Amino acid sequence: MRIKTFDVERWMDLYENDAVNNIAETCVNSMSVRELLELAGDTGSRIQQILDMRLTYGAIPGSLSLREGITGLYETMGPENVLVMNGGSASNFLTLYALVEPGDHVISVNPTYQQLYSIPESFGARVDLLELKPEEGFLPDPGKIAGMITPETKMICLNNPNNPTGALMGKDLLEEIVEVARSVDAWILCDEVYRMLVHEQDLHIPAMADLYEKGISVGSMSKAFSLAGLRLGWIAGSEDLIHECILKRDYTNISCGMIDDYLAALAMEKKDAILERNLGIIRSNIAILDEWVKGEPRIDYVKPRAGTTAFIHYDYHVPSREFCTRLIELNGTFVVPGDCFGRENWIRVGYAFDPAVLEAGLKGISILLRELEKEGL
Ligand SMILES: Cc1ncc(COP(=O)(O)O)c(C=O)c1O
């Protein structure tokens, strides 16, 4: 089986651990085990429970307490509608592996997380990309999707909130897309690993699994819950979907780690506190980023409404990979080149961590911009 190189993951792997100012990261400031246990309270007895845990395969689809915790993020999902996997990435993979066959037609938004179009393509599907445009706020146009679908369209892949742009689809737009998908009985896979990370107060965005009988929501402990090291995510959808995924999952991972499951269930119990922490981080850091963008005349963006990343356009004559390589070599500032998302003259910046690192990284970019100006680029 041939599959295209996952550009953003290869790029991250090159510099992620050595960067001085890593502002390429997409998780909200990751938590330590200690922080999580302290938040959950009763630390001593929790540690004892972990020490006494017999490391069997555990509950195959994920423990009931974890799946019940996850259902709290949805309106209509019960534990039977949730399947736990090793991260959002494995959840996306399994969903596509379970549903997409050679000759199927798949539509995916672009830019987005590359899994959503490169995996179905590798399974022999014909994939059409719906190019999201800055002048349309990087939002998909349901009319355009209607013009792309065919009776063979098996699936529409969405990402809400979007990585890299931070664009957010609201309920009305999601419902319009559901109507288009329903007209040809297509699945909608919506990667929602950044769900709930919205800038506006009290804005609730429904999950695709709650909106549509063939809607699939993929979630994760990594981003909104700051626990990427657990490597846990999930698929939420109809029981038929979960059954199809279970049949394939027997061949891929059997079950997830018991300690990971235990800690994830604790995090779900404390989800309100974790989200409050994380909303505080993204809402104050977006102001730092926004001020920097306003102060750089040859930089512009569609201001993110959600998520942890911004897709930033620069008006300098230098390819994005060269821009980013020069930047890391100049002052150790690490961002992601737009070419990982098929776009030149763009970079992706993450803003959901220590504000001091964000400020240092943005200063680092400005230093490069002054050099480019001196060179007449
Ligand atoms: C949109 C999107 N989906 C999935 C993932 C993978 O997340 P996980 O750590 O849960 O595998 C990422 C990670 O960057 C992402 O941005």
The ligand as a Tripos MOL2 file, in Angstrom:
@<TRIPOS>MOLECULE
LIG
   16    16     1     0     0
SMALL
NO_CHARGES

@<TRIPOS>ATOM
      1 C1         -6.9590   17.8370   13.4680 C.3       1 LIG1
      2 C2         -6.1490   16.8100   14.1980 C.ar      1 LIG1
      3 N1         -6.6250   15.5650   14.3050 N.ar      1 LIG1
      4 C3         -5.9420   14.6030   14.9610 C.ar      1 LIG1
      5 C4         -4.7100   14.8810   15.5260 C.ar      1 LIG1
      6 C5         -3.9980   13.7750   16.2520 C.3       1 LIG1
      7 O1         -4.2860   13.8540   17.5940 O.3       1 LIG1
      8 P1         -3.9300   12.6970   18.6490 P.3       1 LIG1
      9 O2         -2.8000   13.1970   19.4640 O.co2     1 LIG1
     10 O3         -5.1650   12.5630   19.4450 O.co2     1 LIG1
     11 O4         -3.6010   11.4520   17.9030 O.co2     1 LIG1
     12 C6         -4.1730   16.1530   15.4270 C.ar      1 LIG1
     13 C7         -2.8360   16.4620   15.9930 C.2       1 LIG1
     14 O5         -2.2280   17.4670   15.7040 O.2       1 LIG1
     15 C8         -4.9120   17.1530   14.7600 C.ar      1 LIG1
     16 O6         -4.4520   18.3970   14.6540 O.3       1 LIG1
@<TRIPOS>BOND
     1     1     2 1
     2     2     3 ar
     3     2    15 ar
     4     3     4 ar
     5     4     5 ar
     6     5     6 1
     7     5    12 ar
     8     6     7 1
     9     7     8 1
    10     8     9 2
    11     8    10 1
    12     8    11 1
    13    12    13 1
    14    12    15 ar
    15    13    14 2
    16    15    16 1
@<TRIPOS>SUBSTRUCTURE
     1 LIG1         1 GROUP 0 **** ****
